[in-house]
């Protein structure tokens, strides 16, 4: 995917950011990223984040609708995974504006990995 320059691409990224803009949904995305690539079943997400199943279902549906998470069925279980391909495109879009075109933030500051424990 090329850098997002069209109004449609920007609207899509804005919808993704809005979906992650609620604290519980951002916590869900972070948890699913930590469980990548296997993902987690809804019940485990509910327990880990202390979110009621009905509320969790609402949040997962919103994230799924915006493409931030994917779901696969395995028997009676629904496994949720962070959609890392879509998240990568979002990060590249933001990175291009702040760190390559305008250099508002040094790319090295974002990609530095500390070896300290």
Buried (B, 14 or more C-beta within 10 A) or exposed (E): EEEBEEEEBEEBBEBBEEBBEEEBBBBBBEBBEEBEEEBBBBEBBBEBBEBEEEEBBBBBEBBBEBBBBBBEEEEEEBBBBBBBEBBEBBEBBBBBBBBEEEEEBEEEEEEEEEEEE
